[in-house]
């Protein structure tokens, strides 16, 4: 589930997204995003982007090669974002309202403007003998992190300006306390 605009967007195991109105919690619209099930979705302002699976005859389930986009103002689908390796994970950029990060299970990452998907910026995470299990972006937009099946975190960002919070301030630490004198454990004689 994700909150987007004036709706709660709830993905289902059969590929549907239900848009619940925040005022009365009734379903305002239902959208068939993927033919099998939804793997990941994210909403920012008035846009929802989903990644999911489709059933392919004789191949079982495969990740869709499109990240589907939905306009939460008009409650209508927008043109999907192509992602040939199979879109597994998606996050909307916190600062750039029409930009999303889409990742495959193999570590390929696209930064895509959903209003102009023809010119993605591509990167590849070095994941060997494993696969990506999740993706997230820091609220500042300066850091991207991928988690893999080996429980490793792959942190991406500029080392000189990486910041995890939007309005960061230095961490305040407690004052140093003088150490206690050692306790004499010898028996009294």
C-alpha positions in Angstrom: 0.0 0.0 0.0 1.1 3.5 -0.8 -0.5 6.9 -0.2 -0.7 9.0 -3.4 -2.6 12.3 -3.7 -6.0 11.8 -2.1 -6.0 8.0 -2.3 -4.6 5.0 -0.6 -3.3 2.7 -3.4 -3.6 -0.9 -2.5 -2.0 -3.6 -4.7 -3.4 -7.1 -4.8 -2.0 -10.6 -5.5 -4.0 -10.7 -8.8 -2.4 -7.6 -10.3 -5.1 -5.0 -9.4 -4.6 -1.7 -7.7 -7.6 -0.4 -5.7 -7.7 3.3 -5.1 -9.4 4.0 -1.7 -10.7 7.6 -1.1 -9.1 9.0 2.1 -12.4 10.7 3.1 -14.8 7.7 3.2 -12.4 4.7 2.6 -14.5 3.5 -0.3 -12.9 2.2 -3.5 -13.0 5.0 -6.0 -11.5 3.0 -8.8 -9.8 -0.3 -9.6 -7.1 -0.7 -12.2 -5.6 -3.9 -13.6 -1.9 -3.0 -13.6 -0.4 -6.5 -14.3 -1.8 -9.8 -15.4 -0.3 -11.8 -12.4 0.7 -9.9 -9.3 2.3 -6.7 -8.2 5.9 -6.9 -7.1 6.5 -3.2 -6.1 4.8 0.2 -6.4 5.5 3.8 -5.4 3.4 7.0 -5.4 4.6 10.6 -5.3 2.2 13.5 -5.5 -0.3 12.5 -8.2 1.5 9.6 -10.0 1.6 5.9 -9.1 4.2 3.5 -10.8 3.9 -0.3 -10.5 6.2 -3.2 -11.3 4.7 -6.7 -11.6 4.6 -10.1 -13.0 2.7 -11.7 -15.9 1.9 -15.2 -16.7 3.6 -16.4 -19.9 2.5 -19.7 -21.5 5.1 -22.4 -21.2 7.4 -20.0 -19.2 5.5 -19.5 -15.9 5.7 -16.1 -14.4 8.0 -13.4 -15.7 8.6 -9.8 -14.7 6.9 -7.4 -17.0 9.1 -5.3 -19.3 7.0 -2.2 -18.5 6.6 -0.2 -15.4 2.9 0.9 -15.5 2.0 4.5 -14.6 -1.3 5.8 -13.3 -2.4 9.5 -13.0 -4.0 9.9 -9.6 -5.7 13.3 -10.6 -7.7 11.9 -13.5 -7.7 8.3 -12.3 -6.5 7.2 -15.7 -3.5 5.1 -16.8 -0.6 7.0 -18.5 1.8 5.5 -21.0 4.0 2.8 -19.4 7.7 3.2 -18.9 9.7 0.5 -20.9 12.3 -1.5 -19.0 13.5 -4.4 -21.1 15.3 -6.4 -18.4 12.1 -6.8 -16.4 11.0 -4.1 -13.9 11.2 -5.6 -10.4 11.4 -2.5 -8.1 10.5 1.2 -8.4 10.9 4.3 -6.3 9.8 7.8 -7.2 12.5 10.4 -6.7 11.7 12.6 -3.7 12.9 15.9 -5.3 12.1 15.3 -9.0 8.4 14.7 -9.3 8.4 12.9 -12.6 11.5 10.9 -12.2 11.5 7.3 -11.0 14.2 4.7 -10.3 13.5 1.3 -11.7 15.6 -1.7 -11.0 15.8 -5.3 -12.2 16.5 -8.3 -10.0 19.9 -8.6 -11.8 21.0 -5.1 -10.7 20.3 -2.9 -13.7 19.0 0.5 -12.6 17.3 3.1 -14.8 16.6 6.7 -13.8 13.6 7.6 -16.0 11.6 10.7 -16.5 8.1 9.2 -16.8 7.0 12.1 -19.0 10.0 11.4 -21.4 10.9 7.8 -21.0 13.0 7.6 -24.2 16.2 8.8 -22.5 16.9 6.8 -19.4 20.1 7.1 -17.4 21.4 3.6 -16.9 23.7 2.1 -14.1 24.5 -1.4 -13.0 25.0 -2.7 -9.5 27.7 -5.3 -9.1 25.7 -8.2 -7.7 27.4 -11.5 -8.2 25.8 -14.9 -7.5 22.7 -13.2 -6.0 19.8 -11.0 -6.9 18.3 -7.7 -5.7 15.5 -7.9 -3.2 14.6 -4.3 -2.5 15.3 -0.7 -3.5 14.9 2.6 -1.7 15.9 6.3 -2.0 16.9 8.6 0.9 14.4 11.5 1.5 17.1 13.9 0.4 17.4 12.2 -3.0 21.2 12.0 -2.6 21.4 8.3 -1.8 20.1 5.1 -3.4 20.3 1.7 -1.6 19.8 -1.8 -3.0 19.5 -4.9 -0.8 20.4 -8.3 -2.2 19.6 -11.9 -1.3 23.0 -12.2 0.5 21.9 -9.6 3.0 24.3 -7.0 1.5 23.5 -3.3 1.1 24.7 -1.5 -2.0 24.8 2.2 -1.3 24.9 4.6 -4.2 25.6 8.3 -4.0 28.3 10.9 -4.2 30.7 10.4 -1.3 31.3 14.2 -1.0 27.6 15.2 -0.7 25.7 12.2 0.4 23.0 13.1 3.0 20.3 10.8 4.2 17.8 13.3 5.6 16.3 16.2 3.8 17.4 18.7 6.4 20.3 17.2 8.1 22.1 18.6 11.1 25.0 17.2 13.0 24.3 14.5 15.6 24.5 15.6 19.2 26.2 13.2 21.5 26.0 13.1 25.3 28.8 14.6 27.3 31.7 12.3 28.2 31.4 11.0 31.7 34.5 10.2 33.7 35.0 6.5 34.1 34.2 5.0 37.5 37.1 4.0 39.6 37.8 0.3 39.5 36.2 -1.9 42.2 38.4 -3.7 44.6 37.1 -7.3 44.6 39.8 -8.6 47.0 38.5 -10.1 50.3 38.8 -7.9 53.4 41.4 -9.3 55.7 
